Amino acid sequence: MTKKMNYRNLLIYPCLCLLPLFFHPSLSCDSVHRACRKLVNKDPDLKYHFCVASLESDPRSRNATLEELGAISVMVTISNVTNLKSYIFELLEDKRFDPYSKGCLRDCLELYSDAIDTLREAHDDFKNKHYFDAKRGFSSTMDASVTCEEGFWEKEGEASPLTKEDKRFFQLCAIDLAFATILDKK
């Protein structure tokens, strides 16, 4: 009996060790990968790995439908821009920036504050399957990152301290827009 028990334990132990692998986010259901492939096929400017990483950052994406992934994507974007606003507040306190740069940062802060309101409305439109209205909201929020960058370019030699963040926000909004575009055609 003890030999059988030990043999059974030998079989159970490896199974228990492998069990966490099935719950690891990178091994989650194909839904995120399929959705991102679909989005990238629709808009080649989207980055597949960025799409996967942003969606998988939310644990609810594991077994989500396309519609649920779209709503999750918008929430990821809202979270990102909220954090970006906090970062801009930190930069405004930084003594390294001259008055021109601080003026640009204040403009960016206003643009991103407005973007949060627009994204919340677009999220509501998205959840209510008003995809045309959602697309309009996502398109307008994308402009915030471009306008923010352009403000720094107006002064020769001025470099934006937000270039990386602006590109990330633009990409997140593009993913939101791609979801709404695909679902609008269903």
Buried (B, 14 or more C-beta within 10 A) or exposed (E): EEEEEEEEEEEEEEEEEEEEEEEEBEEBEEBBBEBBBBBBEBEEEBBBEBBBBBBBEBEEBBEBEBBBBBBBBBBBBBEBBEEBBEBBEEBBEEEEBEEEBBEBBEBBBBBBBEBBEBBBBBBBBBBEEBBEBBBBBBBBBBBBBEEBBBBBEEEEEEEBBBEEBBEBBBBBBBBBBBBBBBBEEE
